[in-house]
């Protein structure tokens, strides 16, 4: 089974990263790139943690997906 992943994408809370790098935008663009799993940085930033809790739901042991997908 082939799985396309990128485990190193920074969100909007990293220095020098666009404010538009939100989880929904990262997921959207990752889909266009053919990614199945995406890992992000900023894991200890309070704003990013809040963003994660608002937009993601745990699907499988440590794997999260968007709660609402268009």
PDB file of N, H, CA, C and O in Angstrom:
ATOM      1  N   UNK A   1       0.848  -1.181   0.000  1.00  0.00           N
ATOM      2  CA  UNK A   1       0.000   0.000   0.000  1.00  0.00           C
ATOM      3  C   UNK A   1       0.891   1.241   0.000  1.00  0.00           C
ATOM      4  O   UNK A   1       1.772   1.378   0.849  1.00  0.00           O
ATOM      5  N   UNK A   2       0.666   2.122  -0.930  1.00  0.00           N
ATOM      6  H   UNK A   2      -0.050   2.011  -1.620  1.00  0.00           H
ATOM      7  CA  UNK A   2       1.423   3.357  -1.050  1.00  0.00           C
ATOM      8  C   UNK A   2       0.657   4.485  -0.361  1.00  0.00           C
ATOM      9  O   UNK A   2      -0.519   4.714  -0.647  1.00  0.00           O
ATOM     10  N   UNK A   3       1.332   5.182   0.545  1.00  0.00           N
ATOM     11  H   UNK A   3       2.286   4.995   0.778  1.00  0.00           H
ATOM     12  CA  UNK A   3       0.732   6.310   1.252  1.00  0.00           C
ATOM     13  C   UNK A   3       1.641   7.512   1.051  1.00  0.00           C
ATOM     14  O   UNK A   3       2.830   7.450   1.365  1.00  0.00           O
ATOM     15  N   UNK A   4       1.097   8.597   0.534  1.00  0.00           N
ATOM     16  H   UNK A   4       0.131   8.648   0.279  1.00  0.00           H
ATOM     17  CA  UNK A   4       1.860   9.828   0.333  1.00  0.00           C
ATOM     18  C   UNK A   4       1.721  10.710   1.562  1.00  0.00           C
ATOM     19  O   UNK A   4       0.609  11.047   1.969  1.00  0.00           O
ATOM     20  N   UNK A   5       2.859  11.088   2.158  1.00  0.00           N
ATOM     21  H   UNK A   5       3.763  10.814   1.827  1.00  0.00           H
ATOM     22  CA  UNK A   5       2.841  11.874   3.391  1.00  0.00           C
ATOM     23  C   UNK A   5       3.804  13.051   3.312  1.00  0.00           C
ATOM     24  O   UNK A   5       4.772  13.029   2.552  1.00  0.00           O
ATOM     25  N   UNK A   6       3.527  14.061   4.095  1.00  0.00           N
ATOM     26  H   UNK A   6       2.741  14.079   4.712  1.00  0.00           H
ATOM     27  CA  UNK A   6       4.448  15.171   4.349  1.00  0.00           C
ATOM     28  C   UNK A   6       4.338  15.453   5.840  1.00  0.00           C
ATOM     29  O   UNK A   6       3.312  15.945   6.310  1.00  0.00           O
ATOM     30  N   UNK A   7       5.389  15.142   6.578  1.00  0.00           N
ATOM     31  H   UNK A   7       6.222  14.742   6.196  1.00  0.00           H
ATOM     32  CA  UNK A   7       5.379  15.304   8.031  1.00  0.00           C
ATOM     33  C   UNK A   7       6.000  16.616   8.492  1.00  0.00           C
ATOM     34  O   UNK A   7       6.242  16.792   9.686  1.00  0.00           O
ATOM     35  N   UNK A   8       6.262  17.537   7.576  1.00  0.00           N
ATOM     36  H   UNK A   8       6.066  17.394   6.606  1.00  0.00           H
ATOM     37  CA  UNK A   8       6.932  18.767   7.986  1.00  0.00           C
ATOM     38  C   UNK A   8       6.334  19.976   7.271  1.00  0.00           C
ATOM     39  O   UNK A   8       6.969  20.565   6.397  1.00  0.00           O
ATOM     40  N   UNK A   9       5.122  20.337   7.645  1.00  0.00           N
ATOM     41  H   UNK A   9       4.606  19.858   8.356  1.00  0.00           H
ATOM     42  CA  UNK A   9       4.479  21.543   7.120  1.00  0.00           C
ATOM     43  C   UNK A   9       4.214  22.463   8.302  1.00  0.00           C
ATOM     44  O   UNK A   9       3.639  22.046   9.307  1.00  0.00           O
ATOM     45  N   UNK A  10       4.639  23.721   8.176  1.00  0.00           N
ATOM     46  H   UNK A  10       5.107  24.060   7.359  1.00  0.00           H
ATOM     47  CA  UNK A  10       4.432  24.687   9.254  1.00  0.00           C
ATOM     48  C   UNK A  10       3.104  25.408   9.073  1.00  0.00           C
ATOM     49  O   UNK A  10       2.697  25.726   7.955  1.00  0.00           O
ATOM     50  N   UNK A  11       2.448  25.655  10.181  1.00  0.00           N
ATOM     51  H   UNK A  11       2.778  25.397  11.089  1.00  0.00           H
ATOM     52  CA  UNK A  11       1.205  26.404  10.185  1.00  0.00           C
ATOM     53  C   UNK A  11       1.460  27.888  10.378  1.00  0.00           C
ATOM     54  O   UNK A  11       2.605  28.342  10.387  1.00  0.00           O
ATOM     55  N   UNK A  12       0.387  28.630  10.531  1.00  0.00           N
ATOM     56  H   UNK A  12      -0.543  28.262  10.524  1.00  0.00           H
ATOM     57  CA  UNK A  12       0.461  30.092  10.582  1.00  0.00           C
ATOM     58  C   UNK A  12       1.183  30.642  11.802  1.00  0.00           C
ATOM     59  O   UNK A  12       1.479  31.837  11.843  1.00  0.00           O
ATOM     60  N   UNK A  13       1.473  29.818  12.791  1.00  0.00           N
ATOM     61  H   UNK A  13       1.232  28.848  12.758  1.00  0.00           H
ATOM     62  CA  UNK A  13       2.143  30.301  13.989  1.00  0.00           C
ATOM     63  C   UNK A  13       3.665  30.193  13.912  1.00  0.00           C
ATOM     64  O   UNK A  13       4.354  30.607  14.845  1.00  0.00           O
ATOM     65  N   UNK A  14       4.196  29.653  12.837  1.00  0.00           N
ATOM     66  H   UNK A  14       3.637  29.317  12.080  1.00  0.00           H
ATOM     67  CA  UNK A  14       5.647  29.613  12.650  1.00  0.00           C
ATOM     68  C   UNK A  14       6.103  30.941  12.062  1.00  0.00           C
ATOM     69  O   UNK A  14       5.404  31.540  11.244  1.00  0.00           O
ATOM     70  N   UNK A  15       7.265  31.390  12.477  1.00  0.00           N
ATOM     71  H   UNK A  15       7.833  30.904  13.141  1.00  0.00           H
ATOM     72  CA  UNK A  15       7.817  32.626  11.939  1.00  0.00           C
ATOM     73  C   UNK A  15       8.034  32.518  10.433  1.00  0.00           C
ATOM     74  O   UNK A  15       8.516  31.499   9.939  1.00  0.00           O
ATOM     75  N   UNK A  16       7.681  33.563   9.718  1.00  0.00           N
ATOM     76  H   UNK A  16       7.290  34.391  10.119  1.00  0.00           H
ATOM     77  CA  UNK A  16       7.900  33.599   8.278  1.00  0.00           C
ATOM     78  C   UNK A  16       6.916  32.766   7.473  1.00  0.00           C
ATOM     79  O   UNK A  16       7.141  32.516   6.289  1.00  0.00           O
ATOM     80  N   UNK A  17       5.830  32.333   8.099  1.00  0.00           N
ATOM     81  H   UNK A  17       5.647  32.535   9.061  1.00  0.00           H
ATOM     82  CA  UNK A  17       4.830  31.515   7.411  1.00  0.00           C
ATOM     83  C   UNK A  17       3.555  32.335   7.232  1.00  0.00           C
ATOM     84  O   UNK A  17       3.190  33.119   8.108  1.00  0.00           O
ATOM     85  N   UNK A  18       2.893  32.157   6.122  1.00  0.00           N
ATOM     86  H   UNK A  18       3.189  31.520   5.411  1.00  0.00           H
ATOM     87  CA  UNK A  18       1.685  32.909   5.800  1.00  0.00           C
ATOM     88  C   UNK A  18       0.578  32.694   6.827  1.00  0.00           C
ATOM     89  O   UNK A  18       0.413  31.595   7.357  1.00  0.00           O
ATOM     90  N   UNK A  19      -0.174  33.748   7.101  1.00  0.00           N
ATOM     91  H   UNK A  19      -0.040  34.640   6.671  1.00  0.00           H
ATOM     92  CA  UNK A  19      -1.343  33.667   7.983  1.00  0.00           C
ATOM     93  C   UNK A  19      -2.419  32.743   7.407  1.00  0.00           C
ATOM     94  O   UNK A  19      -3.295  32.280   8.137  1.00  0.00           O
ATOM     95  N   UNK A  20      -2.354  32.478   6.115  1.00  0.00           N
ATOM     96  H   UNK A  20      -1.643  32.854   5.521  1.00  0.00           H
ATOM     97  CA  UNK A  20      -3.368  31.611   5.493  1.00  0.00           C
ATOM     98  C   UNK A  20      -3.067  30.121   5.671  1.00  0.00           C
ATOM     99  O   UNK A  20      -3.819  29.281   5.178  1.00  0.00           O
ATOM    100  N   UNK A  21      -1.983  29.784   6.365  1.00  0.00           N
ATOM    101  H   UNK A  21      -1.372  30.467   6.766  1.00  0.00           H
ATOM    102  CA  UNK A  21      -1.626  28.373   6.585  1.00  0.00           C
ATOM    103  C   UNK A  21      -2.417  27.808   7.765  1.00  0.00           C
ATOM    104  O   UNK A  21      -1.862  27.484   8.815  1.00  0.00           O
ATOM    105  N   UNK A  22      -3.732  27.702   7.555  1.00  0.00           N
ATOM    106  H   UNK A  22      -4.183  27.965   6.702  1.00  0.00           H
ATOM    107  CA  UNK A  22      -4.634  27.124   8.551  1.00  0.00           C
ATOM    108  C   UNK A  22      -4.812  25.637   8.242  1.00  0.00           C
ATOM    109  O   UNK A  22      -4.456  25.178   7.156  1.00  0.00           O
ATOM    110  N   UNK A  23      -5.356  24.896   9.186  1.00  0.00           N
ATOM    111  H   UNK A  23      -5.644  25.268  10.068  1.00  0.00           H
ATOM    112  CA  UNK A  23      -5.516  23.456   8.985  1.00  0.00           C
ATOM    113  C   UNK A  23      -6.388  23.129   7.776  1.00  0.00           C
ATOM    114  O   UNK A  23      -6.076  22.215   7.013  1.00  0.00           O
ATOM    115  N   UNK A  24      -7.472  23.866   7.602  1.00  0.00           N
ATOM    116  H   UNK A  24      -7.727  24.608   8.223  1.00  0.00           H
ATOM    117  CA  UNK A  24      -8.335  23.582   6.459  1.00  0.00           C
ATOM    118  C   UNK A  24      -7.639  23.879   5.138  1.00  0.00           C
ATOM    119  O   UNK A  24      -7.814  23.145   4.166  1.00  0.00           O
ATOM    120  N   UNK A  25      -6.848  24.953   5.095  1.00  0.00           N
ATOM    121  H   UNK A  25      -6.706  25.549   5.885  1.00  0.00           H
ATOM    122  CA  UNK A  25      -6.111  25.293   3.875  1.00  0.00           C
ATOM    123  C   UNK A  25      -4.992  24.286   3.620  1.00  0.00           C
ATOM    124  O   UNK A  25      -4.756  23.893   2.477  1.00  0.00           O
ATOM    125  N   UNK A  26      -4.304  23.868   4.683  1.00  0.00           N
ATOM    126  H   UNK A  26      -4.496  24.187   5.611  1.00  0.00           H
ATOM    127  CA  UNK A  26      -3.250  22.860   4.545  1.00  0.00           C
ATOM    128  C   UNK A  26      -3.849  21.554   4.020  1.00  0.00           C
ATOM    129  O   UNK A  26      -3.268  20.919   3.140  1.00  0.00           O
ATOM    130  N   UNK A  27      -4.998  21.150   4.549  1.00  0.00           N
ATOM    131  H   UNK A  27      -5.470  21.665   5.264  1.00  0.00           H
ATOM    132  CA  UNK A  27      -5.656  19.923   4.090  1.00  0.00           C
ATOM    133  C   UNK A  27      -6.088  20.049   2.627  1.00  0.00           C
ATOM    134  O   UNK A  27      -5.914  19.121   1.837  1.00  0.00           O
ATOM    135  N   UNK A  28      -6.646  21.199   2.280  1.00  0.00           N
ATOM    136  H   UNK A  28      -6.787  21.952   2.921  1.00  0.00           H
ATOM    137  CA  UNK A  28      -7.092  21.428   0.899  1.00  0.00           C
ATOM    138  C   UNK A  28      -5.919  21.320  -0.071  1.00  0.00           C
ATOM    139  O   UNK A  28      -5.986  20.593  -1.062  1.00  0.00           O
ATOM    140  N   UNK A  29      -4.856  22.043   0.221  1.00  0.00           N
ATOM    141  H   UNK A  29      -4.802  22.633   1.027  1.00  0.00           H
ATOM    142  CA  UNK A  29      -3.695  22.045  -0.667  1.00  0.00           C
ATOM    143  C   UNK A  29      -2.976  20.691  -0.666  1.00  0.00           C
ATOM    144  O   UNK A  29      -2.449  20.262  -1.692  1.00  0.00           O
ATOM    145  N   UNK A  30      -2.958  20.030   0.485  1.00  0.00           N
ATOM    146  H   UNK A  30      -3.386  20.379   1.319  1.00  0.00           H
ATOM    147  CA  UNK A  30      -2.362  18.699   0.556  1.00  0.00           C
ATOM    148  C   UNK A  30      -3.097  17.711  -0.331  1.00  0.00           C
ATOM    149  O   UNK A  30      -2.483  16.854  -0.966  1.00  0.00           O
ATOM    150  N   UNK A  31      -4.415  17.837  -0.371  1.00  0.00           N
ATOM    151  H   UNK A  31      -4.914  18.533   0.145  1.00  0.00           H
ATOM    152  CA  UNK A  31      -5.209  16.988  -1.253  1.00  0.00           C
ATOM    153  C   UNK A  31      -4.865  17.207  -2.715  1.00  0.00           C
ATOM    154  O   UNK A  31      -4.805  16.257  -3.494  1.00  0.00           O
ATOM    155  N   UNK A  32      -4.637  18.468  -3.088  1.00  0.00           N
ATOM    156  H   UNK A  32      -4.686  19.241  -2.455  1.00  0.00           H
ATOM    157  CA  UNK A  32      -4.252  18.776  -4.466  1.00  0.00           C
ATOM    158  C   UNK A  32      -2.887  18.191  -4.808  1.00  0.00           C
ATOM    159  O   UNK A  32      -2.622  17.854  -5.962  1.00  0.00           O
ATOM    160  N   UNK A  33      -2.017  18.069  -3.798  1.00  0.00           N
ATOM    161  H   UNK A  33      -2.232  18.343  -2.860  1.00  0.00           H
ATOM    162  CA  UNK A  33      -0.686  17.481  -3.998  1.00  0.00           C
ATOM    163  C   UNK A  33      -0.718  15.956  -3.935  1.00  0.00           C
ATOM    164  O   UNK A  33       0.298  15.305  -4.180  1.00  0.00           O
ATOM    165  N   UNK A  34      -1.879  15.381  -3.609  1.00  0.00           N
ATOM    166  H   UNK A  34      -2.704  15.909  -3.411  1.00  0.00           H
ATOM    167  CA  UNK A  34      -1.995  13.934  -3.523  1.00  0.00           C
ATOM    168  C   UNK A  34      -1.549  13.360  -2.193  1.00  0.00           C
ATOM    169  O   UNK A  34      -1.231  12.174  -2.102  1.00  0.00           O
ATOM    170  N   UNK A  35      -1.521  14.204  -1.144  1.00  0.00           N
ATOM    171  H   UNK A  35      -1.779  15.167  -1.218  1.00  0.00           H
ATOM    172  CA  UNK A  35      -1.095  13.727   0.166  1.00  0.00           C
ATOM    173  C   UNK A  35      -2.237  13.020   0.890  1.00  0.00           C
ATOM    174  O   UNK A  35      -3.384  13.467   0.857  1.00  0.00           O
ATOM    175  N   UNK A  36      -1.902  11.912   1.543  1.00  0.00           N
ATOM    176  H   UNK A  36      -0.970  11.549   1.570  1.00  0.00           H
ATOM    177  CA  UNK A  36      -2.866  11.164   2.334  1.00  0.00           C
ATOM    178  C   UNK A  36      -2.783  11.521   3.811  1.00  0.00           C
ATOM    179  O   UNK A  36      -3.791  11.509   4.516  1.00  0.00           O
ATOM    180  N   UNK A  37      -1.580  11.838   4.276  1.00  0.00           N
ATOM    181  H   UNK A  37      -0.761  11.848   3.703  1.00  0.00           H
ATOM    182  CA  UNK A  37      -1.342  12.192   5.676  1.00  0.00           C
ATOM    183  C   UNK A  37      -0.425  13.402   5.712  1.00  0.00           C
ATOM    184  O   UNK A  37       0.553  13.477   4.968  1.00  0.00           O
ATOM    185  N   UNK A  38      -0.753  14.359   6.592  1.00  0.00           N
ATOM    186  H   UNK A  38      -1.547  14.299   7.197  1.00  0.00           H
ATOM    187  CA  UNK A  38       0.045  15.576   6.736  1.00  0.00           C
ATOM    188  C   UNK A  38       0.368  15.773   8.206  1.00  0.00           C
ATOM    189  O   UNK A  38      -0.513  15.674   9.060  1.00  0.00           O
ATOM    190  N   UNK A  39       1.616  16.049   8.498  1.00  0.00           N
ATOM    191  H   UNK A  39       2.331  16.130   7.804  1.00  0.00           H
ATOM    192  CA  UNK A  39       2.042  16.382   9.855  1.00  0.00           C
ATOM    193  C   UNK A  39       2.431  17.845   9.906  1.00  0.00           C
ATOM    194  O   UNK A  39       3.091  18.341   8.993  1.00  0.00           O
ATOM    195  N   UNK A  40       2.034  18.544  10.961  1.00  0.00           N
ATOM    196  H   UNK A  40       1.498  18.141  11.703  1.00  0.00           H
ATOM    197  CA  UNK A  40       2.353  19.968  11.065  1.00  0.00           C
ATOM    198  C   UNK A  40       3.222  20.255  12.280  1.00  0.00           C
ATOM    199  O   UNK A  40       3.284  19.475  13.230  1.00  0.00           O
ATOM    200  N   UNK A  41       3.882  21.383  12.216  1.00  0.00           N
ATOM    201  H   UNK A  41       3.832  22.017  11.443  1.00  0.00           H
ATOM    202  CA  UNK A  41       4.671  21.853  13.346  1.00  0.00           C
ATOM    203  C   UNK A  41       3.814  22.710  14.260  1.00  0.00           C
ATOM    204  O   UNK A  41       2.588  22.606  14.243  1.00  0.00           O
ATOM    205  N   UNK A  42       4.440  23.540  15.044  1.00  0.00           N
ATOM    206  H   UNK A  42       5.436  23.625  15.058  1.00  0.00           H
ATOM    207  CA  UNK A  42       3.764  24.471  15.954  1.00  0.00           C
ATOM    208  C   UNK A  42       2.987  23.754  17.055  1.00  0.00           C
ATOM    209  O   UNK A  42       2.089  24.342  17.657  1.00  0.00           O
ATOM    210  N   UNK A  43       3.317  22.508  17.323  1.00  0.00           N
ATOM    211  H   UNK A  43       4.047  22.030  16.834  1.00  0.00           H
ATOM    212  CA  UNK A  43       2.538  21.665  18.232  1.00  0.00           C
ATOM    213  C   UNK A  43       2.451  22.195  19.658  1.00  0.00           C
ATOM    214  O   UNK A  43       1.534  21.825  20.392  1.00  0.00           O
ATOM    215  N   UNK A  44       3.373  23.042  20.062  1.00  0.00           N
ATOM    216  H   UNK A  44       4.117  23.342  19.465  1.00  0.00           H
ATOM    217  CA  UNK A  44       3.354  23.558  21.427  1.00  0.00           C
ATOM    218  C   UNK A  44       2.794  24.973  21.524  1.00  0.00           C
ATOM    219  O   UNK A  44       2.705  25.527  22.620  1.00  0.00           O
ATOM    220  N   UNK A  45       2.420  25.559  20.405  1.00  0.00           N
ATOM    221  H   UNK A  45       2.492  25.109  19.515  1.00  0.00           H
ATOM    222  CA  UNK A  45       1.885  26.921  20.407  1.00  0.00           C
ATOM    223  C   UNK A  45       0.415  26.885  20.832  1.00  0.00           C
ATOM    224  O   UNK A  45      -0.379  26.142  20.255  1.00  0.00           O
ATOM    225  N   UNK A  46       0.057  27.676  21.826  1.00  0.00           N
ATOM    226  H   UNK A  46       0.702  28.279  22.294  1.00  0.00           H
ATOM    227  CA  UNK A  46      -1.314  27.666  22.363  1.00  0.00           C
ATOM    228  C   UNK A  46      -2.366  27.957  21.295  1.00  0.00           C
ATOM    229  O   UNK A  46      -3.432  27.341  21.286  1.00  0.00           O
ATOM    230  N   UNK A  47      -2.070  28.888  20.403  1.00  0.00           N
ATOM    231  H   UNK A  47      -1.204  29.388  20.410  1.00  0.00           H
ATOM    232  CA  UNK A  47      -3.015  29.211  19.334  1.00  0.00           C
ATOM    233  C   UNK A  47      -3.226  28.048  18.382  1.00  0.00           C
ATOM    234  O   UNK A  47      -4.341  27.810  17.918  1.00  0.00           O
ATOM    235  N   UNK A  48      -2.153  27.325  18.093  1.00  0.00           N
ATOM    236  H   UNK A  48      -1.247  27.518  18.470  1.00  0.00           H
ATOM    237  CA  UNK A  48      -2.251  26.179  17.185  1.00  0.00           C
ATOM    238  C   UNK A  48      -3.029  25.040  17.842  1.00  0.00           C
ATOM    239  O   UNK A  48      -3.844  24.383  17.195  1.00  0.00           O
ATOM    240  N   UNK A  49      -2.776  24.814  19.115  1.00  0.00           N
ATOM    241  H   UNK A  49      -2.114  25.349  19.641  1.00  0.00           H
ATOM    242  CA  UNK A  49      -3.501  23.777  19.857  1.00  0.00           C
ATOM    243  C   UNK A  49      -5.000  24.087  19.855  1.00  0.00           C
ATOM    244  O   UNK A  49      -5.820  23.189  19.664  1.00  0.00           O
ATOM    245  N   UNK A  50      -5.352  25.345  20.065  1.00  0.00           N
ATOM    246  H   UNK A  50      -4.685  26.074  20.220  1.00  0.00           H
ATOM    247  CA  UNK A  50      -6.762  25.764  20.029  1.00  0.00           C
ATOM    248  C   UNK A  50      -7.359  25.501  18.642  1.00  0.00           C
ATOM    249  O   UNK A  50      -8.470  24.984  18.520  1.00  0.00           O
ATOM    250  N   UNK A  51      -6.613  25.860  17.615  1.00  0.00           N
ATOM    251  H   UNK A  51      -5.711  26.280  17.714  1.00  0.00           H
ATOM    252  CA  UNK A  51      -7.041  25.649  16.225  1.00  0.00           C
ATOM    253  C   UNK A  51      -7.275  24.153  15.965  1.00  0.00           C
ATOM    254  O   UNK A  51      -8.263  23.780  15.332  1.00  0.00           O
ATOM    255  N   UNK A  52      -6.375  23.309  16.450  1.00  0.00           N
ATOM    256  H   UNK A  52      -5.573  23.612  16.964  1.00  0.00           H
ATOM    257  CA  UNK A  52      -6.499  21.854  16.299  1.00  0.00           C
ATOM    258  C   UNK A  52      -7.769  21.350  16.978  1.00  0.00           C
ATOM    259  O   UNK A  52      -8.527  20.576  16.395  1.00  0.00           O
ATOM    260  N   UNK A  53      -7.995  21.793  18.210  1.00  0.00           N
ATOM    261  H   UNK A  53      -7.379  22.423  18.684  1.00  0.00           H
ATOM    262  CA  UNK A  53      -9.174  21.333  18.956  1.00  0.00           C
ATOM    263  C   UNK A  53     -10.477  21.764  18.294  1.00  0.00           C
ATOM    264  O   UNK A  53     -11.476  21.048  18.358  1.00  0.00           O
ATOM    265  N   UNK A  54     -10.468  22.928  17.662  1.00  0.00           N
ATOM    266  H   UNK A  54      -9.657  23.510  17.610  1.00  0.00           H
ATOM    267  CA  UNK A  54     -11.673  23.433  16.999  1.00  0.00           C
ATOM    268  C   UNK A  54     -11.975  22.693  15.697  1.00  0.00           C
ATOM    269  O   UNK A  54     -13.135  22.414  15.394  1.00  0.00           O
ATOM    270  N   UNK A  55     -10.933  22.377  14.929  1.00  0.00           N
ATOM    271  H   UNK A  55      -9.991  22.604  15.175  1.00  0.00           H
ATOM    272  CA  UNK A  55     -11.150  21.881  13.573  1.00  0.00           C
ATOM    273  C   UNK A  55     -10.938  20.388  13.354  1.00  0.00           C
ATOM    274  O   UNK A  55     -11.411  19.841  12.358  1.00  0.00           O
ATOM    275  N   UNK A  56     -10.234  19.717  14.271  1.00  0.00           N
ATOM    276  H   UNK A  56      -9.850  20.162  15.081  1.00  0.00           H
ATOM    277  CA  UNK A  56      -9.899  18.314  14.038  1.00  0.00           C
ATOM    278  C   UNK A  56     -10.583  17.378  15.017  1.00  0.00           C
ATOM    279  O   UNK A  56     -10.880  17.750  16.152  1.00  0.00           O
ATOM    280  N   UNK A  57     -10.827  16.164  14.562  1.00  0.00           N
ATOM    281  H   UNK A  57     -10.586  15.862  13.640  1.00  0.00           H
ATOM    282  CA  UNK A  57     -11.357  15.091  15.404  1.00  0.00           C
ATOM    283  C   UNK A  57     -10.448  13.880  15.225  1.00  0.00           C
ATOM    284  O   UNK A  57     -10.023  13.571  14.112  1.00  0.00           O
ATOM    285  N   UNK A  58     -10.154  13.194  16.334  1.00  0.00           N
ATOM    286  H   UNK A  58     -10.500  13.444  17.238  1.00  0.00           H
ATOM    287  CA  UNK A  58      -9.303  12.010  16.238  1.00  0.00           C
ATOM    288  C   UNK A  58     -10.076  10.893  15.549  1.00  0.00           C
ATOM    289  O   UNK A  58     -11.171  10.519  15.970  1.00  0.00           O
ATOM    290  N   UNK A  59      -9.493  10.381  14.504  1.00  0.00           N
ATOM    291  H   UNK A  59      -8.603  10.685  14.162  1.00  0.00           H
ATOM    292  CA  UNK A  59     -10.123   9.347  13.688  1.00  0.00           C
ATOM    293  C   UNK A  59      -9.604   7.962  14.060  1.00  0.00           C
ATOM    294  O   UNK A  59     -10.358   6.990  14.105  1.00  0.00           O
ATOM    295  N   UNK A  60      -8.324   7.895  14.321  1.00  0.00           N
ATOM    296  H   UNK A  60      -7.712   8.685  14.285  1.00  0.00           H
ATOM    297  CA  UNK A  60      -7.648   6.646  14.646  1.00  0.00           C
ATOM    298  C   UNK A  60      -6.484   7.017  15.552  1.00  0.00           C
ATOM    299  O   UNK A  60      -6.048   8.168  15.538  1.00  0.00           O
ATOM    300  N   UNK A  61      -5.993   6.125  16.300  1.00  0.00           N
ATOM    301  H   UNK A  61      -6.347   5.190  16.311  1.00  0.00           H
ATOM    302  CA  UNK A  61      -4.932   6.339  17.279  1.00  0.00           C
ATOM    303  C   UNK A  61      -3.862   7.338  16.806  1.00  0.00           C
ATOM    304  O   UNK A  61      -2.875   6.941  16.186  1.00  0.00           O
ATOM    305  N   UNK A  62      -4.057   8.621  17.096  1.00  0.00           N
ATOM    306  H   UNK A  62      -4.858   8.944  17.599  1.00  0.00           H
ATOM    307  CA  UNK A  62      -3.101   9.658  16.722  1.00  0.00           C
ATOM    308  C   UNK A  62      -3.290  10.241  15.337  1.00  0.00           C
ATOM    309  O   UNK A  62      -2.526  11.117  14.933  1.00  0.00           O
ATOM    310  N   UNK A  63      -4.278   9.782  14.605  1.00  0.00           N
ATOM    311  H   UNK A  63      -4.898   9.069  14.933  1.00  0.00           H
ATOM    312  CA  UNK A  63      -4.578  10.311  13.271  1.00  0.00           C
ATOM    313  C   UNK A  63      -5.840  11.159  13.377  1.00  0.00           C
ATOM    314  O   UNK A  63      -6.871  10.702  13.870  1.00  0.00           O
ATOM    315  N   UNK A  64      -5.743  12.396  12.909  1.00  0.00           N
ATOM    316  H   UNK A  64      -4.905  12.767  12.509  1.00  0.00           H
ATOM    317  CA  UNK A  64      -6.856  13.337  12.991  1.00  0.00           C
ATOM    318  C   UNK A  64      -7.306  13.730  11.586  1.00  0.00           C
ATOM    319  O   UNK A  64      -6.528  13.680  10.634  1.00  0.00           O
ATOM    320  N   UNK A  65      -8.563  14.118  11.476  1.00  0.00           N
ATOM    321  H   UNK A  65      -9.195  14.159  12.250  1.00  0.00           H
ATOM    322  CA  UNK A  65      -9.073  14.652  10.219  1.00  0.00           C
ATOM    323  C   UNK A  65      -9.978  15.832  10.532  1.00  0.00           C
ATOM    324  O   UNK A  65     -10.424  16.013  11.665  1.00  0.00           O
ATOM    325  N   UNK A  66     -10.240  16.634   9.502  1.00  0.00           N
ATOM    326  H   UNK A  66      -9.877  16.487   8.581  1.00  0.00           H
ATOM    327  CA  UNK A  66     -11.107  17.789   9.690  1.00  0.00           C
ATOM    328  C   UNK A  66     -12.497  17.333  10.117  1.00  0.00           C
ATOM    329  O   UNK A  66     -13.034  16.363   9.582  1.00  0.00           O
ATOM    330  N   UNK A  67     -13.074  18.041  11.086  1.00  0.00           N
ATOM    331  H   UNK A  67     -12.638  18.829  11.521  1.00  0.00           H
ATOM    332  CA  UNK A  67     -14.438  17.724  11.537  1.00  0.00           C
ATOM    333  C   UNK A  67     -15.447  17.977  10.423  1.00  0.00           C
ATOM    334  O   UNK A  67     -16.394  17.212  10.238  1.00  0.00           O
ATOM    335  N   UNK A  68     -15.231  19.057   9.689  1.00  0.00           N
ATOM    336  H   UNK A  68     -14.462  19.678   9.839  1.00  0.00           H
ATOM    337  CA  UNK A  68     -16.154  19.450   8.630  1.00  0.00           C
ATOM    338  C   UNK A  68     -15.369  19.608   7.344  1.00  0.00           C
ATOM    339  O   UNK A  68     -14.464  20.437   7.259  1.00  0.00           O
ATOM    340  N   UNK A  69     -15.712  18.818   6.347  1.00  0.00           N
ATOM    341  H   UNK A  69     -16.447  18.144   6.416  1.00  0.00           H
ATOM    342  CA  UNK A  69     -15.048  18.926   5.054  1.00  0.00           C
ATOM    343  C   UNK A  69     -16.061  19.345   4.015  1.00  0.00           C
ATOM    344  O   UNK A  69     -17.179  18.832   3.966  1.00  0.00           O
ATOM    345  N   UNK A  70     -15.647  20.298   3.176  1.00  0.00           N
ATOM    346  H   UNK A  70     -14.740  20.715   3.216  1.00  0.00           H
ATOM    347  CA  UNK A  70     -16.551  20.800   2.129  1.00  0.00           C
ATOM    348  C   UNK A  70     -16.681  19.809   1.003  1.00  0.00           C
ATOM    349  O   UNK A  70     -17.400  20.062   0.037  1.00  0.00           O
TER     350      UNK A  70
END
